[in-house]
Amino acid sequence: MRIETLAVHAGHAVDPASGAVTPPIALSTTFERAPDGTYPHGYVYSRGGNPNRTALEGCLGALEGGAAAAAFASGSAATAAVLQCLAPGDHVLAPDDVYHGTARLLREAFGPWGLRATFVDMTDTAAVEAAMRPETRLFWVETPGNPLLQVTDIAALARVAHAASALLCCDNTFATPVLQRPLAWGADLVVHAAAKYLGGHSDAVAGIVVAREEGGFFQRLRRLQGMGGAVPAPFDCWLILRGLRTLPYRMRAHTEHAGVVAAFLARHPAVERVLYPGLPGHPGHALAARQMAGGGGMLSFQVRGGADAARRVAAGVRLITRATSFGGTESLIEHRRSIEGPESTTPENLLRLSVGLEHPDDLVADLEQALG
Ligand SMILES: *Cc1c(COP(=O)(O)O)cnc(C)c1O
């Protein structure tokens, strides 16, 4: 089945109790036992499982081509659960430009717990090999990267990881399964911040881990999900699943609009550099053309004149909203350096743009007036 059809039908069933076509929201925290003490519907208590969570996990698992999926209360909770499946003393390789929340988890939460991490340029396979240790158990990949839109070769790194019996986990939040399916390139796990494109309407936070196999690692993750309880609320699962139904069409529009905006910015004299994998000049363009089905809806650009000039552009937009996060219907612009904190290595004249579903001509007009 094609991804558009899967997005509409996976995890979908007409409610047998009422005939409702869209799923009811099961707010009940507890589920009835049969007289013989069994649980005929498979649910006991909502921390362990809930019908809306099951439907969401089923749908995203199908879209990513995975064997199983587990949903969490946020992308960061999903990331933490993957890291918790490792053991103290294990070593993790992560990108030097990894999502700052993931870097913080590795340094501040899992460092003291005994997990070792090395941050390395994951686009450089030789550098990755040089950073490996006998205790390396996990490669964390994020591609395209945030906010420099660096493109990492998932298949090449999966071969390196597997040769050393390590797992590869790909944060697929930027691309979504519509544009990139990491499991098909050899990744073992995929993580999503579902508040972004999956939900797609900036109204629910959740996270999901999808696993290629339902074996040992996933079973441990599932147990941690139940024990740790960082689970999403039924309504949030319902909202994210509703978002998934239109994901392929939204990603198509985001990609088309970002292409128009990137081409405009690349021609503008006030813009020093545009970082968008869909542009032929981008260092990751050829790899992205192979690994992805489109450049996606995220781009960054550097403004001539430094941090102040970049802030003036962000201050001058009227249609685009100044806010963090991305993947919603509305376009968002952000000065990344100021949100990433003191460890940030992001250029200070860089603005990140989440290109939304407005007409691209209106977005171009807004950027044109803001750039002056
Ligand atoms: C937002 C984001 C996360 C974290 O997700 P939360 O739901 O905010 O915890 C992880 N990775 C990437 C790439 C993100 O953009």
The ligand as a Gaussian input file, in Angstrom:
#p B3LYP/6-31G(d) Opt

LIG

0 1
 C       11.365000      18.978000      19.246000
 C       12.406000      17.963000      18.978000
 C       12.724000      16.958000      19.912000
 C       12.118000      16.922000      21.304000
 O       10.738000      16.728000      21.296000
 P        9.828000      17.294000      22.492000
 O        8.475000      16.739000      22.219000
 O        9.881000      18.782000      22.419000
 O       10.415000      16.778000      23.774000
 C       13.637000      16.002000      19.551000
 N       14.258000      16.028000      18.338000
 C       13.981000      16.973000      17.428000
 C       14.665000      16.945000      16.111000
 C       13.067000      17.974000      17.718000
 O       12.821000      18.926000      16.821000

